[in-house]
Amino acid sequence: MQAYFVPNENQSPSAEVSIQASTDPVSQKEFIKVMVIGSRKGINSIIKTLHRLRFAEVREWSPPIPYGASGEMMSLLRRQIMVD
């Protein structure tokens, strides 16, 4: 079943999502990093949405930390998956 993200009209979070991957050819495992950058409210909204979509548990994300001099925050998820 596909799930589609429909933004909540009552919230206007701003967050940028970046996904990076590195593969270990010997073990066939790939390390996925998902970084969310934006306001604290925006980050929390994205993390909760991804949790509802069963992408990741809330506790798997790093606590939000300051990101650069922009006043934005950043949270990171690192996961290992098997690749074919």
PDB file of N, CA, C and O in Angstrom:
ATOM      1  N   MET A   1       0.837  -1.175   0.000  1.00  0.00           N
ATOM      2  CA  MET A   1       0.000   0.000   0.000  1.00  0.00           C
ATOM      3  C   MET A   1       0.886   1.244   0.000  1.00  0.00           C
ATOM      4  O   MET A   1       1.822   1.347   0.793  1.00  0.00           O
ATOM      5  N   GLN A   2       0.594   2.164  -0.870  1.00  0.00           N
ATOM      6  CA  GLN A   2       1.356   3.390  -0.915  1.00  0.00           C
ATOM      7  C   GLN A   2       0.709   4.418  -0.005  1.00  0.00           C
ATOM      8  O   GLN A   2      -0.514   4.501   0.104  1.00  0.00           O
ATOM      9  N   ALA A   3       1.561   5.196   0.645  1.00  0.00           N
ATOM     10  CA  ALA A   3       1.061   6.272   1.495  1.00  0.00           C
ATOM     11  C   ALA A   3       1.532   7.590   0.906  1.00  0.00           C
ATOM     12  O   ALA A   3       2.682   7.712   0.485  1.00  0.00           O
ATOM     13  N   TYR A   4       0.666   8.550   0.876  1.00  0.00           N
ATOM     14  CA  TYR A   4       1.005   9.851   0.320  1.00  0.00           C
ATOM     15  C   TYR A   4       1.000  10.880   1.437  1.00  0.00           C
ATOM     16  O   TYR A   4       0.121  10.869   2.298  1.00  0.00           O
ATOM     17  N   PHE A   5       1.984  11.768   1.421  1.00  0.00           N
ATOM     18  CA  PHE A   5       2.085  12.805   2.434  1.00  0.00           C
ATOM     19  C   PHE A   5       1.160  13.951   2.062  1.00  0.00           C
ATOM     20  O   PHE A   5       1.281  14.541   0.988  1.00  0.00           O
ATOM     21  N   VAL A   6       0.250  14.254   2.948  1.00  0.00           N
ATOM     22  CA  VAL A   6      -0.638  15.388   2.766  1.00  0.00           C
ATOM     23  C   VAL A   6      -0.353  16.350   3.897  1.00  0.00           C
ATOM     24  O   VAL A   6      -0.611  16.022   5.055  1.00  0.00           O
ATOM     25  N   PRO A   7       0.175  17.539   3.597  1.00  0.00           N
ATOM     26  CA  PRO A   7       0.509  18.470   4.678  1.00  0.00           C
ATOM     27  C   PRO A   7      -0.722  18.920   5.460  1.00  0.00           C
ATOM     28  O   PRO A   7      -1.812  19.080   4.910  1.00  0.00           O
ATOM     29  N   ASN A   8      -0.515  19.114   6.739  1.00  0.00           N
ATOM     30  CA  ASN A   8      -1.559  19.620   7.611  1.00  0.00           C
ATOM     31  C   ASN A   8      -1.686  21.120   7.360  1.00  0.00           C
ATOM     32  O   ASN A   8      -0.694  21.843   7.449  1.00  0.00           O
ATOM     33  N   GLU A   9      -2.874  21.595   7.051  1.00  0.00           N
ATOM     34  CA  GLU A   9      -3.069  23.007   6.741  1.00  0.00           C
ATOM     35  C   GLU A   9      -2.823  23.910   7.937  1.00  0.00           C
ATOM     36  O   GLU A   9      -2.579  25.104   7.765  1.00  0.00           O
ATOM     37  N   ASN A  10      -2.883  23.361   9.155  1.00  0.00           N
ATOM     38  CA  ASN A  10      -2.686  24.168  10.358  1.00  0.00           C
ATOM     39  C   ASN A  10      -1.215  24.382  10.671  1.00  0.00           C
ATOM     40  O   ASN A  10      -0.879  25.249  11.478  1.00  0.00           O
ATOM     41  N   GLN A  11      -0.342  23.620  10.056  1.00  0.00           N
ATOM     42  CA  GLN A  11       1.085  23.739  10.306  1.00  0.00           C
ATOM     43  C   GLN A  11       1.780  24.202   9.041  1.00  0.00           C
ATOM     44  O   GLN A  11       1.348  23.888   7.932  1.00  0.00           O
ATOM     45  N   SER A  12       2.851  24.943   9.211  1.00  0.00           N
ATOM     46  CA  SER A  12       3.645  25.350   8.058  1.00  0.00           C
ATOM     47  C   SER A  12       5.118  25.105   8.347  1.00  0.00           C
ATOM     48  O   SER A  12       5.918  26.040   8.307  1.00  0.00           O
ATOM     49  N   PRO A  13       5.494  23.847   8.640  1.00  0.00           N
ATOM     50  CA  PRO A  13       6.886  23.572   8.934  1.00  0.00           C
ATOM     51  C   PRO A  13       7.742  23.689   7.682  1.00  0.00           C
ATOM     52  O   PRO A  13       7.289  23.456   6.562  1.00  0.00           O
ATOM     53  N   SER A  14       8.985  24.055   7.913  1.00  0.00           N
ATOM     54  CA  SER A  14       9.938  24.149   6.820  1.00  0.00           C
ATOM     55  C   SER A  14      11.097  23.232   7.146  1.00  0.00           C
ATOM     56  O   SER A  14      11.776  23.421   8.155  1.00  0.00           O
ATOM     57  N   ALA A  15      11.329  22.242   6.302  1.00  0.00           N
ATOM     58  CA  ALA A  15      12.429  21.322   6.541  1.00  0.00           C
ATOM     59  C   ALA A  15      12.932  20.791   5.209  1.00  0.00           C
ATOM     60  O   ALA A  15      12.161  20.610   4.267  1.00  0.00           O
ATOM     61  N   GLU A  16      14.236  20.544   5.143  1.00  0.00           N
ATOM     62  CA  GLU A  16      14.873  19.990   3.958  1.00  0.00           C
ATOM     63  C   GLU A  16      15.331  18.588   4.307  1.00  0.00           C
ATOM     64  O   GLU A  16      15.892  18.380   5.382  1.00  0.00           O
ATOM     65  N   VAL A  17      15.108  17.622   3.433  1.00  0.00           N
ATOM     66  CA  VAL A  17      15.505  16.238   3.679  1.00  0.00           C
ATOM     67  C   VAL A  17      16.598  15.871   2.709  1.00  0.00           C
ATOM     68  O   VAL A  17      16.472  16.102   1.507  1.00  0.00           O
ATOM     69  N   SER A  18      17.690  15.291   3.228  1.00  0.00           N
ATOM     70  CA  SER A  18      18.813  14.856   2.411  1.00  0.00           C
ATOM     71  C   SER A  18      19.065  13.384   2.694  1.00  0.00           C
ATOM     72  O   SER A  18      19.128  12.983   3.856  1.00  0.00           O
ATOM     73  N   ILE A  19      19.211  12.570   1.649  1.00  0.00           N
ATOM     74  CA  ILE A  19      19.475  11.146   1.812  1.00  0.00           C
ATOM     75  C   ILE A  19      20.789  10.814   1.128  1.00  0.00           C
ATOM     76  O   ILE A  19      20.982  11.123  -0.048  1.00  0.00           O
ATOM     77  N   GLN A  20      21.707  10.173   1.878  1.00  0.00           N
ATOM     78  CA  GLN A  20      22.997   9.772   1.352  1.00  0.00           C
ATOM     79  C   GLN A  20      23.177   8.292   1.629  1.00  0.00           C
ATOM     80  O   GLN A  20      22.658   7.777   2.619  1.00  0.00           O
ATOM     81  N   ALA A  21      23.911   7.601   0.759  1.00  0.00           N
ATOM     82  CA  ALA A  21      24.116   6.165   0.949  1.00  0.00           C
ATOM     83  C   ALA A  21      25.566   5.797   0.684  1.00  0.00           C
ATOM     84  O   ALA A  21      26.234   6.433  -0.131  1.00  0.00           O
ATOM     85  N   SER A  22      26.058   4.762   1.378  1.00  0.00           N
ATOM     86  CA  SER A  22      27.366   4.176   1.104  1.00  0.00           C
ATOM     87  C   SER A  22      27.200   2.668   1.192  1.00  0.00           C
ATOM     88  O   SER A  22      26.527   2.162   2.091  1.00  0.00           O
ATOM     89  N   THR A  23      27.814   1.950   0.259  1.00  0.00           N
ATOM     90  CA  THR A  23      27.627   0.513   0.166  1.00  0.00           C
ATOM     91  C   THR A  23      28.913  -0.226   0.495  1.00  0.00           C
ATOM     92  O   THR A  23      29.998   0.171   0.070  1.00  0.00           O
ATOM     93  N   ASP A  24      28.779  -1.308   1.258  1.00  0.00           N
ATOM     94  CA  ASP A  24      29.885  -2.219   1.543  1.00  0.00           C
ATOM     95  C   ASP A  24      29.698  -3.414   0.611  1.00  0.00           C
ATOM     96  O   ASP A  24      28.819  -4.242   0.851  1.00  0.00           O
ATOM     97  N   PRO A  25      30.521  -3.526  -0.472  1.00  0.00           N
ATOM     98  CA  PRO A  25      30.297  -4.590  -1.457  1.00  0.00           C
ATOM     99  C   PRO A  25      30.485  -5.998  -0.906  1.00  0.00           C
ATOM    100  O   PRO A  25      29.920  -6.945  -1.452  1.00  0.00           O
ATOM    101  N   VAL A  26      31.264  -6.159   0.161  1.00  0.00           N
ATOM    102  CA  VAL A  26      31.513  -7.486   0.725  1.00  0.00           C
ATOM    103  C   VAL A  26      30.291  -8.008   1.458  1.00  0.00           C
ATOM    104  O   VAL A  26      29.882  -9.146   1.227  1.00  0.00           O
ATOM    105  N   SER A  27      29.706  -7.225   2.319  1.00  0.00           N
ATOM    106  CA  SER A  27      28.578  -7.678   3.144  1.00  0.00           C
ATOM    107  C   SER A  27      27.218  -7.422   2.511  1.00  0.00           C
ATOM    108  O   SER A  27      26.200  -7.849   3.056  1.00  0.00           O
ATOM    109  N   GLN A  28      27.178  -6.731   1.366  1.00  0.00           N
ATOM    110  CA  GLN A  28      25.920  -6.388   0.710  1.00  0.00           C
ATOM    111  C   GLN A  28      25.036  -5.508   1.592  1.00  0.00           C
ATOM    112  O   GLN A  28      23.814  -5.503   1.447  1.00  0.00           O
ATOM    113  N   LYS A  29      25.660  -4.763   2.509  1.00  0.00           N
ATOM    114  CA  LYS A  29      24.906  -3.860   3.371  1.00  0.00           C
ATOM    115  C   LYS A  29      25.173  -2.428   2.950  1.00  0.00           C
ATOM    116  O   LYS A  29      26.284  -2.064   2.563  1.00  0.00           O
ATOM    117  N   GLU A  30      24.139  -1.640   3.037  1.00  0.00           N
ATOM    118  CA  GLU A  30      24.246  -0.234   2.671  1.00  0.00           C
ATOM    119  C   GLU A  30      23.848   0.606   3.879  1.00  0.00           C
ATOM    120  O   GLU A  30      22.859   0.319   4.552  1.00  0.00           O
ATOM    121  N   PHE A  31      24.627   1.637   4.140  1.00  0.00           N
ATOM    122  CA  PHE A  31      24.318   2.550   5.231  1.00  0.00           C
ATOM    123  C   PHE A  31      23.593   3.754   4.656  1.00  0.00           C
ATOM    124  O   PHE A  31      24.116   4.457   3.791  1.00  0.00           O
ATOM    125  N   ILE A  32      22.396   3.979   5.142  1.00  0.00           N
ATOM    126  CA  ILE A  32      21.561   5.091   4.696  1.00  0.00           C
ATOM    127  C   ILE A  32      21.571   6.160   5.786  1.00  0.00           C
ATOM    128  O   ILE A  32      21.393   5.860   6.967  1.00  0.00           O
ATOM    129  N   LYS A  33      21.779   7.403   5.376  1.00  0.00           N
ATOM    130  CA  LYS A  33      21.698   8.530   6.304  1.00  0.00           C
ATOM    131  C   LYS A  33      20.631   9.481   5.795  1.00  0.00           C
ATOM    132  O   LYS A  33      20.644   9.893   4.635  1.00  0.00           O
ATOM    133  N   VAL A  34      19.714   9.818   6.673  1.00  0.00           N
ATOM    134  CA  VAL A  34      18.668  10.770   6.333  1.00  0.00           C
ATOM    135  C   VAL A  34      18.838  11.967   7.258  1.00  0.00           C
ATOM    136  O   VAL A  34      18.814  11.826   8.480  1.00  0.00           O
ATOM    137  N   MET A  35      19.007  13.136   6.670  1.00  0.00           N
ATOM    138  CA  MET A  35      19.215  14.350   7.444  1.00  0.00           C
ATOM    139  C   MET A  35      18.046  15.293   7.190  1.00  0.00           C
ATOM    140  O   MET A  35      17.673  15.548   6.045  1.00  0.00           O
ATOM    141  N   VAL A  36      17.479  15.802   8.269  1.00  0.00           N
ATOM    142  CA  VAL A  36      16.379  16.761   8.162  1.00  0.00           C
ATOM    143  C   VAL A  36      16.878  18.079   8.729  1.00  0.00           C
ATOM    144  O   VAL A  36      17.366  18.139   9.857  1.00  0.00           O
ATOM    145  N   ILE A  37      16.750  19.138   7.929  1.00  0.00           N
ATOM    146  CA  ILE A  37      17.220  20.464   8.334  1.00  0.00           C
ATOM    147  C   ILE A  37      16.065  21.439   8.229  1.00  0.00           C
ATOM    148  O   ILE A  37      15.376  21.489   7.210  1.00  0.00           O
ATOM    149  N   GLY A  38      15.853  22.208   9.277  1.00  0.00           N
ATOM    150  CA  GLY A  38      14.790  23.208   9.269  1.00  0.00           C
ATOM    151  C   GLY A  38      14.522  23.707  10.668  1.00  0.00           C
ATOM    152  O   GLY A  38      15.385  23.631  11.542  1.00  0.00           O
ATOM    153  N   SER A  39      13.327  24.217  10.879  1.00  0.00           N
ATOM    154  CA  SER A  39      12.960  24.666  12.216  1.00  0.00           C
ATOM    155  C   SER A  39      12.735  23.442  13.101  1.00  0.00           C
ATOM    156  O   SER A  39      12.501  22.343  12.597  1.00  0.00           O
ATOM    157  N   ARG A  40      12.804  23.630  14.402  1.00  0.00           N
ATOM    158  CA  ARG A  40      12.545  22.509  15.333  1.00  0.00           C
ATOM    159  C   ARG A  40      11.142  21.944  15.101  1.00  0.00           C
ATOM    160  O   ARG A  40      10.950  20.728  15.106  1.00  0.00           O
ATOM    161  N   LYS A  41      10.173  22.823  14.898  1.00  0.00           N
ATOM    162  CA  LYS A  41       8.801  22.399  14.651  1.00  0.00           C
ATOM    163  C   LYS A  41       8.710  21.603  13.338  1.00  0.00           C
ATOM    164  O   LYS A  41       8.022  20.584  13.275  1.00  0.00           O
ATOM    165  N   GLY A  42       9.400  22.067  12.303  1.00  0.00           N
ATOM    166  CA  GLY A  42       9.408  21.375  11.022  1.00  0.00           C
ATOM    167  C   GLY A  42      10.059  20.010  11.110  1.00  0.00           C
ATOM    168  O   GLY A  42       9.557  19.040  10.542  1.00  0.00           O
ATOM    169  N   ILE A  43      11.177  19.932  11.820  1.00  0.00           N
ATOM    170  CA  ILE A  43      11.883  18.660  12.001  1.00  0.00           C
ATOM    171  C   ILE A  43      10.983  17.663  12.730  1.00  0.00           C
ATOM    172  O   ILE A  43      10.836  16.520  12.298  1.00  0.00           O
ATOM    173  N   ASN A  44      10.387  18.100  13.827  1.00  0.00           N
ATOM    174  CA  ASN A  44       9.496  17.211  14.594  1.00  0.00           C
ATOM    175  C   ASN A  44       8.323  16.733  13.752  1.00  0.00           C
ATOM    176  O   ASN A  44       7.905  15.581  13.868  1.00  0.00           O
ATOM    177  N   SER A  45       7.789  17.606  12.907  1.00  0.00           N
ATOM    178  CA  SER A  45       6.672  17.232  12.042  1.00  0.00           C
ATOM    179  C   SER A  45       7.096  16.162  11.040  1.00  0.00           C
ATOM    180  O   SER A  45       6.366  15.192  10.832  1.00  0.00           O
ATOM    181  N   ILE A  46       8.253  16.319  10.420  1.00  0.00           N
ATOM    182  CA  ILE A  46       8.752  15.338   9.452  1.00  0.00           C
ATOM    183  C   ILE A  46       9.018  14.000  10.134  1.00  0.00           C
ATOM    184  O   ILE A  46       8.640  12.951   9.612  1.00  0.00           O
ATOM    185  N   ILE A  47       9.670  14.032  11.304  1.00  0.00           N
ATOM    186  CA  ILE A  47       9.985  12.796  12.029  1.00  0.00           C
ATOM    187  C   ILE A  47       8.703  12.055  12.403  1.00  0.00           C
ATOM    188  O   ILE A  47       8.629  10.836  12.247  1.00  0.00           O
ATOM    189  N   LYS A  48       7.700  12.773  12.891  1.00  0.00           N
ATOM    190  CA  LYS A  48       6.427  12.137  13.262  1.00  0.00           C
ATOM    191  C   LYS A  48       5.711  11.585  12.030  1.00  0.00           C
ATOM    192  O   LYS A  48       5.111  10.512  12.095  1.00  0.00           O
ATOM    193  N   THR A  49       5.767  12.301  10.918  1.00  0.00           N
ATOM    194  CA  THR A  49       5.154  11.811   9.679  1.00  0.00           C
ATOM    195  C   THR A  49       5.842  10.533   9.208  1.00  0.00           C
ATOM    196  O   THR A  49       5.170   9.573   8.831  1.00  0.00           O
ATOM    197  N   LEU A  50       7.178  10.512   9.228  1.00  0.00           N
ATOM    198  CA  LEU A  50       7.915   9.311   8.814  1.00  0.00           C
ATOM    199  C   LEU A  50       7.629   8.144   9.764  1.00  0.00           C
ATOM    200  O   LEU A  50       7.612   6.987   9.344  1.00  0.00           O
ATOM    201  N   HIS A  51       7.408   8.450  11.034  1.00  0.00           N
ATOM    202  CA  HIS A  51       7.042   7.400  11.998  1.00  0.00           C
ATOM    203  C   HIS A  51       5.665   6.819  11.654  1.00  0.00           C
ATOM    204  O   HIS A  51       5.484   5.601  11.654  1.00  0.00           O
ATOM    205  N   ARG A  52       4.702   7.690  11.362  1.00  0.00           N
ATOM    206  CA  ARG A  52       3.362   7.220  10.991  1.00  0.00           C
ATOM    207  C   ARG A  52       3.398   6.373   9.719  1.00  0.00           C
ATOM    208  O   ARG A  52       2.588   5.461   9.554  1.00  0.00           O
ATOM    209  N   LEU A  53       4.332   6.675   8.826  1.00  0.00           N
ATOM    210  CA  LEU A  53       4.489   5.907   7.591  1.00  0.00           C
ATOM    211  C   LEU A  53       5.338   4.652   7.797  1.00  0.00           C
ATOM    212  O   LEU A  53       5.632   3.931   6.844  1.00  0.00           O
ATOM    213  N   ARG A  54       5.732   4.396   9.059  1.00  0.00           N
ATOM    214  CA  ARG A  54       6.540   3.232   9.444  1.00  0.00           C
ATOM    215  C   ARG A  54       7.931   3.229   8.807  1.00  0.00           C
ATOM    216  O   ARG A  54       8.509   2.170   8.559  1.00  0.00           O
ATOM    217  N   PHE A  55       8.454   4.414   8.548  1.00  0.00           N
ATOM    218  CA  PHE A  55       9.798   4.534   7.994  1.00  0.00           C
ATOM    219  C   PHE A  55      10.848   4.408   9.091  1.00  0.00           C
ATOM    220  O   PHE A  55      11.865   3.742   8.896  1.00  0.00           O
ATOM    221  N   ALA A  56      10.618   5.035  10.239  1.00  0.00           N
ATOM    222  CA  ALA A  56      11.591   4.997  11.339  1.00  0.00           C
ATOM    223  C   ALA A  56      10.899   5.349  12.649  1.00  0.00           C
ATOM    224  O   ALA A  56       9.937   6.116  12.680  1.00  0.00           O
ATOM    225  N   GLU A  57      11.408   4.774  13.717  1.00  0.00           N
ATOM    226  CA  GLU A  57      10.929   5.115  15.053  1.00  0.00           C
ATOM    227  C   GLU A  57      11.441   6.511  15.423  1.00  0.00           C
ATOM    228  O   GLU A  57      12.526   6.911  15.000  1.00  0.00           O
ATOM    229  N   VAL A  58      10.677   7.229  16.194  1.00  0.00           N
ATOM    230  CA  VAL A  58      11.060   8.569  16.621  1.00  0.00           C
ATOM    231  C   VAL A  58      12.389   8.531  17.383  1.00  0.00           C
ATOM    232  O   VAL A  58      13.234   9.408  17.206  1.00  0.00           O
ATOM    233  N   ARG A  59      12.571   7.509  18.235  1.00  0.00           N
ATOM    234  CA  ARG A  59      13.779   7.403  19.066  1.00  0.00           C
ATOM    235  C   ARG A  59      15.046   7.126  18.258  1.00  0.00           C
ATOM    236  O   ARG A  59      16.148   7.277  18.785  1.00  0.00           O
ATOM    237  N   GLU A  60      14.916   6.724  16.986  1.00  0.00           N
ATOM    238  CA  GLU A  60      16.085   6.445  16.155  1.00  0.00           C
ATOM    239  C   GLU A  60      16.768   7.715  15.641  1.00  0.00           C
ATOM    240  O   GLU A  60      17.912   7.665  15.190  1.00  0.00           O
ATOM    241  N   TRP A  61      16.083   8.831  15.705  1.00  0.00           N
ATOM    242  CA  TRP A  61      16.632  10.102  15.220  1.00  0.00           C
ATOM    243  C   TRP A  61      17.515  10.751  16.291  1.00  0.00           C
ATOM    244  O   TRP A  61      17.261  10.608  17.487  1.00  0.00           O
ATOM    245  N   SER A  62      18.529  11.448  15.857  1.00  0.00           N
ATOM    246  CA  SER A  62      19.362  12.198  16.801  1.00  0.00           C
ATOM    247  C   SER A  62      18.554  13.379  17.323  1.00  0.00           C
ATOM    248  O   SER A  62      17.614  13.830  16.669  1.00  0.00           O
ATOM    249  N   PRO A  63      18.921  13.884  18.510  1.00  0.00           N
ATOM    250  CA  PRO A  63      18.252  15.098  18.988  1.00  0.00           C
ATOM    251  C   PRO A  63      18.581  16.259  18.041  1.00  0.00           C
ATOM    252  O   PRO A  63      19.677  16.297  17.482  1.00  0.00           O
ATOM    253  N   PRO A  64      17.668  17.189  17.856  1.00  0.00           N
ATOM    254  CA  PRO A  64      17.968  18.343  16.999  1.00  0.00           C
ATOM    255  C   PRO A  64      19.142  19.141  17.551  1.00  0.00           C
ATOM    256  O   PRO A  64      19.221  19.412  18.750  1.00  0.00           O
ATOM    257  N   ILE A  65      20.050  19.512  16.654  1.00  0.00           N
ATOM    258  CA  ILE A  65      21.206  20.337  17.031  1.00  0.00           C
ATOM    259  C   ILE A  65      21.286  21.522  16.076  1.00  0.00           C
ATOM    260  O   ILE A  65      20.770  21.447  14.961  1.00  0.00           O
ATOM    261  N   PRO A  66      21.925  22.618  16.495  1.00  0.00           N
ATOM    262  CA  PRO A  66      22.041  23.782  15.603  1.00  0.00           C
ATOM    263  C   PRO A  66      22.775  23.415  14.316  1.00  0.00           C
ATOM    264  O   PRO A  66      23.713  22.618  14.324  1.00  0.00           O
ATOM    265  N   TYR A  67      22.331  24.013  13.212  1.00  0.00           N
ATOM    266  CA  TYR A  67      22.921  23.760  11.904  1.00  0.00           C
ATOM    267  C   TYR A  67      23.415  25.082  11.327  1.00  0.00           C
ATOM    268  O   TYR A  67      22.620  25.909  10.881  1.00  0.00           O
ATOM    269  N   GLY A  68      24.711  25.270  11.338  1.00  0.00           N
ATOM    270  CA  GLY A  68      25.298  26.490  10.787  1.00  0.00           C
ATOM    271  C   GLY A  68      24.856  27.734  11.521  1.00  0.00           C
ATOM    272  O   GLY A  68      24.362  27.670  12.647  1.00  0.00           O
ATOM    273  N   ALA A  69      25.038  28.858  10.875  1.00  0.00           N
ATOM    274  CA  ALA A  69      24.704  30.146  11.478  1.00  0.00           C
ATOM    275  C   ALA A  69      23.327  30.629  11.056  1.00  0.00           C
ATOM    276  O   ALA A  69      22.964  31.773  11.329  1.00  0.00           O
ATOM    277  N   SER A  70      22.552  29.772  10.392  1.00  0.00           N
ATOM    278  CA  SER A  70      21.254  30.173   9.850  1.00  0.00           C
ATOM    279  C   SER A  70      20.138  30.187  10.884  1.00  0.00           C
ATOM    280  O   SER A  70      19.056  30.713  10.623  1.00  0.00           O
ATOM    281  N   GLY A  71      20.393  29.613  12.055  1.00  0.00           N
ATOM    282  CA  GLY A  71      19.343  29.501  13.062  1.00  0.00           C
ATOM    283  C   GLY A  71      18.509  28.244  12.893  1.00  0.00           C
ATOM    284  O   GLY A  71      17.596  27.992  13.679  1.00  0.00           O
ATOM    285  N   GLU A  72      18.815  27.454  11.873  1.00  0.00           N
ATOM    286  CA  GLU A  72      18.092  26.209  11.648  1.00  0.00           C
ATOM    287  C   GLU A  72      18.653  25.112  12.543  1.00  0.00           C
ATOM    288  O   GLU A  72      19.726  25.248  13.132  1.00  0.00           O
ATOM    289  N   MET A  73      17.894  24.016  12.629  1.00  0.00           N
ATOM    290  CA  MET A  73      18.300  22.846  13.398  1.00  0.00           C
ATOM    291  C   MET A  73      18.465  21.675  12.438  1.00  0.00           C
ATOM    292  O   MET A  73      18.032  21.735  11.288  1.00  0.00           O
ATOM    293  N   MET A  74      19.106  20.596  12.930  1.00  0.00           N
ATOM    294  CA  MET A  74      19.336  19.413  12.119  1.00  0.00           C
ATOM    295  C   MET A  74      19.145  18.176  12.974  1.00  0.00           C
ATOM    296  O   MET A  74      19.525  18.160  14.145  1.00  0.00           O
ATOM    297  N   SER A  75      18.549  17.124  12.385  1.00  0.00           N
ATOM    298  CA  SER A  75      18.420  15.832  13.036  1.00  0.00           C
ATOM    299  C   SER A  75      18.806  14.773  12.015  1.00  0.00           C
ATOM    300  O   SER A  75      18.533  14.925  10.824  1.00  0.00           O
ATOM    301  N   LEU A  76      19.447  13.689  12.483  1.00  0.00           N
ATOM    302  CA  LEU A  76      20.001  12.680  11.591  1.00  0.00           C
ATOM    303  C   LEU A  76      19.493  11.292  11.959  1.00  0.00           C
ATOM    304  O   LEU A  76      19.376  10.953  13.137  1.00  0.00           O
ATOM    305  N   LEU A  77      19.192  10.493  10.939  1.00  0.00           N
ATOM    306  CA  LEU A  77      18.834   9.092  11.103  1.00  0.00           C
ATOM    307  C   LEU A  77      19.855   8.289  10.309  1.00  0.00           C
ATOM    308  O   LEU A  77      20.117   8.600   9.147  1.00  0.00           O
ATOM    309  N   ARG A  78      20.434   7.260  10.919  1.00  0.00           N
ATOM    310  CA  ARG A  78      21.377   6.382  10.230  1.00  0.00           C
ATOM    311  C   ARG A  78      20.843   4.968  10.332  1.00  0.00           C
ATOM    312  O   ARG A  78      20.538   4.480  11.420  1.00  0.00           O
ATOM    313  N   ARG A  79      20.734   4.312   9.178  1.00  0.00           N
ATOM    314  CA  ARG A  79      20.155   2.970   9.143  1.00  0.00           C
ATOM    315  C   ARG A  79      20.968   2.097   8.197  1.00  0.00           C
ATOM    316  O   ARG A  79      21.485   2.569   7.185  1.00  0.00           O
ATOM    317  N   GLN A  80      21.071   0.817   8.541  1.00  0.00           N
ATOM    318  CA  GLN A  80      21.764  -0.145   7.697  1.00  0.00           C
ATOM    319  C   GLN A  80      20.733  -1.061   7.054  1.00  0.00           C
ATOM    320  O   GLN A  80      19.859  -1.596   7.736  1.00  0.00           O
ATOM    321  N   ILE A  81      20.838  -1.240   5.731  1.00  0.00           N
ATOM    322  CA  ILE A  81      19.903  -2.099   5.015  1.00  0.00           C
ATOM    323  C   ILE A  81      20.677  -3.073   4.144  1.00  0.00           C
ATOM    324  O   ILE A  81      21.845  -2.844   3.829  1.00  0.00           O
ATOM    325  N   MET A  82      20.025  -4.157   3.758  1.00  0.00           N
ATOM    326  CA  MET A  82      20.612  -5.117   2.816  1.00  0.00           C
ATOM    327  C   MET A  82      20.281  -4.668   1.393  1.00  0.00           C
ATOM    328  O   MET A  82      19.176  -4.198   1.124  1.00  0.00           O
ATOM    329  N   VAL A  83      21.251  -4.816   0.483  1.00  0.00           N
ATOM    330  CA  VAL A  83      21.015  -4.483  -0.922  1.00  0.00           C
ATOM    331  C   VAL A  83      21.225  -5.728  -1.764  1.00  0.00           C
ATOM    332  O   VAL A  83      21.988  -6.621  -1.395  1.00  0.00           O
ATOM    333  N   ASP A  84      20.546  -5.778  -2.888  1.00  0.00           N
ATOM    334  CA  ASP A  84      20.672  -6.925  -3.794  1.00  0.00           C
ATOM    335  C   ASP A  84      21.861  -6.741  -4.710  1.00  0.00           C
ATOM    336  O   ASP A  84      22.135  -7.602  -5.547  1.00  0.00           O
TER     337      ASP A  84
END
